[in-house]
Amino acid sequence: MSAISGFHHVCVKTRDWDATMRFYQEVLGCTVKIAWRAAPQRAVMLDTGDGNYLEVFEDLAYSGPTNGAIYHFAFRTDQLDDTAARVRAAGFKITVEPRDVTIPTTNAGPVPVRIFFCEGPNGESVEFLQNTLT
């Protein structure tokens, strides 16, 4: 029996609330589940689908990403190339172009995936992953 029942959310901080909301809502299609507090300390839980959320905290003193434990976070998609085109058209930097990769696992055989990475509006590294095995 597991002590947890799944992944709930990841949280990012932002100094630029409008750019962050534009990226995650308009470009990626996330919707607001709940929101609390007012500017300049707003917070929101954005629904990314399938009961998973991205939480955003407004923090005007935030100075950008640090070399912390989170290297990147990934969104699942079944429209990877279309999503990359939307991200690019919105002016966000693609840091790893869409490509096919095979993960040589040690327990499940080769796992083919299609991925791309971009830089989010707050310097966060965001991966997009398309596959059928995980």
ChimeraX attribute file (.defattr): number of C-alpha atoms within 10 A of each C-alpha:
attribute: neighborCount
match mode: 1-to-1
recipient: residues
	/A:1	4
	/A:2	5
	/A:3	5
	/A:4	6
	/A:5	7
	/A:6	9
	/A:7	9
	/A:8	11
	/A:9	14
	/A:10	13
	/A:11	14
	/A:12	15
	/A:13	22
	/A:14	25
	/A:15	19
	/A:16	14
	/A:17	21
	/A:18	10
	/A:19	15
	/A:20	19
	/A:21	20
	/A:22	15
	/A:23	19
	/A:24	20
	/A:25	16
	/A:26	14
	/A:27	18
	/A:28	16
	/A:29	14
	/A:30	19
	/A:31	18
	/A:32	16
	/A:33	13
	/A:34	11
	/A:35	13
	/A:36	11
	/A:37	11
	/A:38	9
	/A:39	11
	/A:40	12
	/A:41	14
	/A:42	15
	/A:43	21
	/A:44	20
	/A:45	21
	/A:46	23
	/A:47	20
	/A:48	20
	/A:49	13
	/A:50	7
	/A:51	10
	/A:52	16
	/A:53	21
	/A:54	20
	/A:55	20
	/A:56	21
	/A:57	20
	/A:58	21
	/A:59	18
	/A:60	14
	/A:61	9
	/A:62	13
	/A:63	12
	/A:64	11
	/A:65	14
	/A:66	10
	/A:67	6
	/A:68	6
	/A:69	6
	/A:70	11
	/A:71	11
	/A:72	12
	/A:73	13
	/A:74	13
	/A:75	15
	/A:76	15
	/A:77	15
	/A:78	13
	/A:79	11
	/A:80	20
	/A:81	18
	/A:82	11
	/A:83	17
	/A:84	22
	/A:85	14
	/A:86	16
	/A:87	20
	/A:88	14
	/A:89	11
	/A:90	13
	/A:91	11
	/A:92	16
	/A:93	15
	/A:94	19
	/A:95	13
	/A:96	12
	/A:97	13
	/A:98	18
	/A:99	12
	/A:100	14
	/A:101	12
	/A:102	11
	/A:103	12
	/A:104	11
	/A:105	9
	/A:106	7
	/A:107	6
	/A:108	9
	/A:109	10
	/A:110	12
	/A:111	14
	/A:112	16
	/A:113	16
	/A:114	17
	/A:115	23
	/A:116	21
	/A:117	21
	/A:118	21
	/A:119	17
	/A:120	18
	/A:121	21
	/A:122	18
	/A:123	15
	/A:124	19
	/A:125	18
	/A:126	18
	/A:127	19
	/A:128	21
	/A:129	20
	/A:130	19
	/A:131	15
	/A:132	8
	/A:133	8
	/A:134	9
